Amino acid sequence: MLDDALTLEEYKRYGRQMILEGFGLPGQLKLKKARVAVIGAGGLGCPALQYLVGAGVGHIGIFDFDRVESSNLHRQVLHNTERIGWYKAESAKLALEALNPHVEIIAHTEPILPSNAMSLLGSYSLILDCTDRPTTRYLMSDAAVRLGIVLVSGAAISMGGQWSVYGGHHRAGIPPPRTGRTQENIVEALGHKRRPCYRCIWPKPLPQTGGPGAGTCEEEGVFGPVVGIVGVQMASEAMKVILGLDDEEPRLNLLSLSPSSTPYRSVKTRGPSIKCIACGPNATVTDNLDAVPYDAFCGVTGAAEEEEDRGGSQVARIRVKALQEALTSHTDTKNVLIDTRQETEYGICSLPESRNVPMETFMKSPIKNVQSLLEGSSAQDSVGVNIYFLCRRGNDSLVSALALRKALQEVDPENSRNWQINDVIGGVRAWSKEVDPHFPVY
């Protein structure tokens, strides 16, 4: 494939965009020469990839080690039912090659890690971060800074999303990646027109709940059109950077599809931070990204951590089969099963013995919430009460169980001896997997 010429078919294919003012043949050739890495072929990556490939961005690298699941298909529109179980990168490549055979597409199914990010991304001139992992966001930003290239980063959750462009020049197109440069040379070369990097705007990770960029679609849900809009906007920003048509001022673009709000807002952000550890004059992040403690910085615990130990000695952590035995046993001790999921989730599926008290409600007054469940029941007069907390995967339920234990120890130590507090590891998902295969999973 020649990057300095178009075939006759490409003239016809791209004609509707080449006739745009300020675009023309030079603009199309810039797209054809561009090398863009798209990290994630999920909700954001699918629409971004469709429009980048459709527009004729000549070289695309798709990085995703995840596999297609049926729960992806309502929003990840490059995949289909027949390709459930495929690597997302390979599924997306197949769909995109059918869209535009003139684009070189490489599927990468290995995970991008601090140890290999520089080598995997070294041949690309622009990065789109379409993931939902905080550690990956910072890793991609640091790699982009070290390579001297632009990063387009986006996020979407629930009914909202955001996207922005980080690093590189304003209105200067995209230079080829440059490795082996000192941080001082990068700062000097970019000068006052450089954009802030991701760390400049977000020096600390966002909380893991409560807004775009925090939490995951699996935990908080997502409205399909939201990721479509954000992904398309990310593709648009990437194309403007390639064409040298991007905004002079750095901005954070916000989307909210809630009925009571204005859908779009654009917020001007501050410039590069002189205190930034990645792009500032005294940066401590170097080409050796493996030395950066991403997991610790983002509060990610190791996968090897034993689930039973997460609550310490404050609450008992039990498996779903132990819960099943407790609910079917006949003893003098009474059982109270509290499901801490949101009311909407509880309405999708629930255990017959459970009572729904969403975590946010429960945390406001743990003791009163339990007492209200015990009122009028035989458990109120029993010698002891076993209280079981359940949620979707075992996270919110543990928080609720620990909150109850703390409240009892502070105000009612006598009852704290009579109430045996248990958290169910794995939540309703584990119940479906280990106890009742007919129990719905969502």
C-alpha positions, -999 to 999 in steps of 0.1 A, spaced: 0 0 0 14 34 -10 8 62 15 15 90 -10 -12 81 -36 -48 71 -38 -63 44 -61 -92 53 -83 -115 34 -60 -103 54 -30 -110 87 -49 -145 75 -53 -148 61 -17 -135 92 0 -148 118 -24 -176 131 -1 -151 141 26 -123 153 3 -146 180 -12 -149 196 23 -132 229 26 -98 226 41 -97 188 35 -90 180 -1 -65 154 -14 -37 166 11 -60 158 40 -69 124 27 -32 115 22 -26 126 58 -52 101 70 -37 74 48 -2 79 62 -14 80 98 -7 51 122 -33 50 150 -34 26 179 -68 20 194 -67 5 229 -99 -15 235 -124 -28 210 -154 -25 232 -181 1 236 -159 31 228 -135 14 205 -161 -1 182 -176 32 169 -142 49 170 -127 22 148 -157 22 124 -153 59 116 -115 59 115 -114 29 91 -143 43 71 -125 76 67 -94 59 54 -69 61 83 -43 40 67 -28 19 95 -48 8 126 -36 -13 155 -63 -28 176 -52 -38 211 -76 -59 232 -70 -92 250 -107 -96 261 -132 -119 244 -166 -112 230 -195 -119 254 -232 -117 247 -235 -89 273 -213 -68 251 -235 -68 220 -260 -41 229 -233 -15 225 -202 -31 210 -215 -30 175 -186 -45 155 -191 -79 171 -220 -103 166 -236 -134 181 -216 -158 159 -183 -144 172 -190 -148 209 -158 -162 224 -135 -146 198 -109 -121 208 -124 -87 204 -94 -75 185 -98 -102 159 -136 -99 157 -133 -61 151 -106 -67 125 -129 -90 105 -157 -65 105 -135 -36 96 -118 -53 67 -153 -59 53 -159 -21 57 -127 -9 40 -101 -32 24 -77 -3 18 -67 0 55 -40 -20 71 -54 -35 103 -33 -54 129 -50 -72 158 -30 -75 190 -45 -99 215 -18 -97 242 -24 -72 271 -5 -39 271 16 -38 302 42 -13 316 69 -38 304 58 -38 268 38 -6 261 67 13 246 77 -15 222 41 -22 212 32 14 206 65 27 193 54 26 156 22 45 161 17 83 158 -15 86 178 -32 67 206 -69 63 213 -76 50 249 -110 33 247 -106 13 280 -123 15 313 -93 7 335 -77 36 355 -43 19 354 -45 17 316 -54 54 313 -23 65 331 -1 39 313 -13 51 279 -7 87 289 28 81 301 36 60 270 22 88 247 44 114 266 75 93 263 68 87 226 60 123 219 26 116 204 -10 126 210 -35 107 232 -72 109 227 -89 95 259 -125 89 265 -148 73 291 -185 64 293 -207 50 321 -244 50 329 -259 79 310 -228 101 306 -194 103 291 -164 125 284 -135 128 260 -105 150 255 -71 153 236 -39 152 256 -3 159 248 14 170 216 12 202 196 -19 223 188 -28 224 151 4 208 141 -8 175 128 8 144 142 45 138 141 60 103 138 67 88 173 101 96 187 117 72 211 149 76 230 144 113 237 151 129 270 122 145 289 138 179 287 140 176 249 104 167 246 93 196 268 115 220 248 103 207 214 66 210 223 71 244 238 42 266 251 18 252 225 18 217 240 -13 203 255 -14 190 291 -11 153 294 -36 131 312 -17 134 345 -17 172 343 -55 172 344 -60 142 366 -30 140 390 -50 116 411 -73 87 400 -110 94 400 -131 76 427 -142 42 415 -179 51 416 -200 81 407 -192 94 372 -177 90 338 -143 76 340 -150 59 373 -163 23 378 -171 0 349 -200 -8 327 -204 -41 344 -207 -25 378 -228 6 370 -245 -2 337 -243 18 304 -267 33 279 -256 20 245 -259 53 226 -237 70 251 -206 49 242 -215 53 205 -215 91 208 -183 93 228 -165 68 205 -175 88 174 -164 120 190 -130 104 199 -126 94 162 -135 130 152 -109 144 176 -83 120 163 -90 129 127 -88 167 135 -54 161 151 -42 142 120 -55 169 97 -41 197 119 -76 211 125 -77 206 163 -87 232 188 -61 257 200 -73 255 236 -73 222 256 -109 212 265 -127 185 283 -159 176 265 -188 162 286 -219 143 276 -250 136 297 -281 121 283 -301 125 315 -335 140 307 -330 171 330 -296 182 317 -281 199 286 -265 170 266 -232 186 258 -208 208 277 -172 217 269 -149 229 297 -116 247 291 -89 230 310 -57 244 325 -24 240 306 5 217 313 14 214 349 50 222 359 45 197 388 35 168 365 55 137 371 52 126 334 56 158 313 68 185 337 104 198 337 112 176 368 93 145 356 102 112 373 84 90 348 110 76 323 110 52 294 112 24 320 74 24 326 78 -10 344 91 10 373 59 31 377 36 16 404 3 19 384 -17 -6 405 -7 9 438 -13 44 425 -48 35 413 -57 14 444 -59 -19 425 -53 -49 447 -36 -80 435 -56 -108 420 -39 -132 444 -55 -116 474 -76 -142 492 -113 -133 492 -118 -146 527 -93 -121 541 -108 -89 526 -130 -83 556 -103 -91 581 -117 -104 614 -146 -80 614 -171 -101 594 -173 -137 583 -169 -142 546 -187 -173 533 -192 -190 500 -226 -193 483 -229 -230 491 -226 -222 528 -254 -196 524 -275 -223 507 -270 -246 537 -278 -219 562 -310 -210 544 -322 -246 543 -311 -257 578 -335 -258 607 -320 -242 638 -330 -218 665 -307 -191 650 -326 -169 625 -314 -158 592 -317 -124 575 -305 -121 540 -300 -85 528 -294 -78 491 -276 -45 487 -280 -41 449 -300 -12 434 -337 -17 432 -336 -20 394 -310 -48 396 -330 -65 424 -360 -65 402 -341 -83 375 -334 -114 397 -333 -121 434 -332 -149 459 -367 -156 474 -354 -153 510 -337 -119 504 -348 -84 514 -336 -55 492 -318 -26 509 -295 -8 485 -261 0 498 -265 38 497 -297 35 518 -282 9 542 -250 30 548 -271 59 561 -282 40 592 -270 4 593 -284 -6 627 -319 9 621 -321 -7 587 -315 -42 602 -338 -35 631 -366 -25 607 -362 -59 590 -363 -77 623 -395 -60 635 -425 -82 636 -405 -113 627 -396 -144 648 -360 -134 644 -366 -104 668 -370 -127 698 -344 -153 688 -313 -160 708 -291 -151 678 -294 -137 643 -273 -145 613 -272 -115 590 -261 -123 554 -251 -95 530 -254 -102 492 -248 -82 461 -239 -88 425 -203 -98 429 -194 -94 466 -181 -58 468 -210 -36 479 -222 -63 503 -188 -64 521 -189 -26 525 -223 -28 540 -214 -57 563 -183 -38 576 -204 -7 581 -229 -26 603 -201 -41 624 -185 -8 630 -218 8 639 -226 -20 664 -192 -17 680 -196 20 685 -232 22 699 -244 -12 708 -217 -37 717 -241 -61 734 -261 -66 703 -229 -70 683 -224 -103 701 -258 -116 691 -257 -106 655 -235 -128 634 -225 -107 604 -217 -126 571 -207 -114 537 -214 -137 507 -183 -140 484 -191 -136 447 -227 -125 452 -255 -136 430 -231 -143 402 -215 -170 423 -249 -183 432 -257 -188 396 -224 -205 389 -221 -227 420 -257 -233 433 -284 -226 407 -274 -226 370 -309 -214 361 -305 -182 381 -302 -153 357 -268 -136 351 -268 -101 338 
